């Protein structure tokens, strides 16, 4: 009886051989249906100084971003400086091109277009920045613009507003990288979360585009509080259900010849080496005394922001120190409260800290 039972339920060799190909096909079908973990790229356009507010938030989770900048604006009021760009790159972030002065490229002559794209990249390269990827101002491009971007040496170019969700990966056209509309003041954190969750379901490449990190500063401002909440939610998912990568990492674009990749460094964190004193600055005790921020790089600047991201003041550093004279016109309009400063320290690292003013 036992032998009879074994014979009734055992798989005959011919049956196993017949079913094995069907099983393999089934497993291959499941593998094809399972979406690959999506890539999420965080990008910042225009080189606005208030974007420095995002650096400590990104560093808290070891996230890296791509900053698309206009070389013609670098160093001007309310824009990043060369030193800050180099520090961002040294910390593992990517610096890309965004044209010289942010015009509508499709409206330019060929000569003007070449200047806006090629001279922009040449300046970034001369400053020691990798500049291998580009972002179209206003997200606008046509065939002539694409051809110029390619001829100037860029490996890819990102548009904006030409997608409503994660785009296919690898991208079908490297000079038309697709991205949803720029993050706007009216966008809730839940909107960004939904985009990411949708990408986790479908796979692909989701490129998020930010402009300002500040409160009540225009259509494309996103408050530090909302950005912090989003990154605190996104950070733990990195390496689990998704992968946060710069555009260069996602496309595998190597830095151009002669520009070595930035050395790996620890995430940027609030500095304990840079000092600010007197801190707090009190009007009743320090009316005739400046607030000094020292142990900085030999030259450069210190950007001061309110907690909401509004740029308050840019201080020039000389000899490793910068002074904020809160008693004269440079302190006019500065009320009591907590302020954030972002600077480059003596080792070339981008650092941040807080100071308090009491009037």
HELIX and SHEET records of a PDB file:
HELIX    1   1 UNK A    2  UNK A    9  1                                   8    
HELIX    2   2 UNK A   13  UNK A   33  1                                  21    
HELIX    3   3 UNK A   49  UNK A   52  5                                   4    
HELIX    4   4 UNK A   53  UNK A   59  1                                   7    
HELIX    5   5 UNK A   71  UNK A   73  5                                   3    
HELIX    6   6 UNK A   82  UNK A   90  1                                   9    
HELIX    7   7 UNK A  105  UNK A  107  5                                   3    
HELIX    8   8 UNK A  110  UNK A  114  1                                   5    
HELIX    9   9 UNK A  115  UNK A  119  3                                   5    
HELIX   10  10 UNK A  120  UNK A  126  1                                   7    
HELIX   11  11 UNK A  137  UNK A  139  5                                   3    
HELIX   12  12 UNK A  143  UNK A  151  1                                   9    
HELIX   13  13 UNK A  189  UNK A  202  1                                  14    
HELIX   14  14 UNK A  224  UNK A  235  1                                  12    
HELIX   15  15 UNK A  247  UNK A  251  1                                   5    
HELIX   16  16 UNK A  283  UNK A  286  1                                   4    
HELIX   17  17 UNK A  329  UNK A  331  5                                   3    
SHEET    1   A 4 UNK A  94  UNK A  97  0                                        
SHEET    2   A 4 UNK A  66  UNK A  69  1                                        
SHEET    3   A 4 UNK A  38  UNK A  45  1                                        
SHEET    4   A 4 UNK A 205  UNK A 210  1                                        
SHEET    1   B 4 UNK A  94  UNK A  97  0                                        
SHEET    2   B 4 UNK A  66  UNK A  69  1                                        
SHEET    3   B 4 UNK A  38  UNK A  45  1                                        
SHEET    4   B 4 UNK A 242  UNK A 244  1                                        
SHEET    1   C 2 UNK A 133  UNK A 135  0                                        
SHEET    2   C 2 UNK A 156  UNK A 158  1                                        
SHEET    1   D 2 UNK A 212  UNK A 213  0                                        
SHEET    2   D 2 UNK A 221  UNK A 222  1                                        
SHEET    1   E 3 UNK A 275  UNK A 277  0                                        
SHEET    2   E 3 UNK A 291  UNK A 294 -1                                        
SHEET    3   E 3 UNK A 321  UNK A 324 -1                                        
SHEET    1   F 5 UNK A 281  UNK A 282  0                                        
SHEET    2   F 5 UNK A 350  UNK A 358  1                                        
SHEET    3   F 5 UNK A 337  UNK A 344 -1                                        
SHEET    4   F 5 UNK A 299  UNK A 306 -1                                        
SHEET    5   F 5 UNK A 311  UNK A 318 -1                                        
END                                                                             
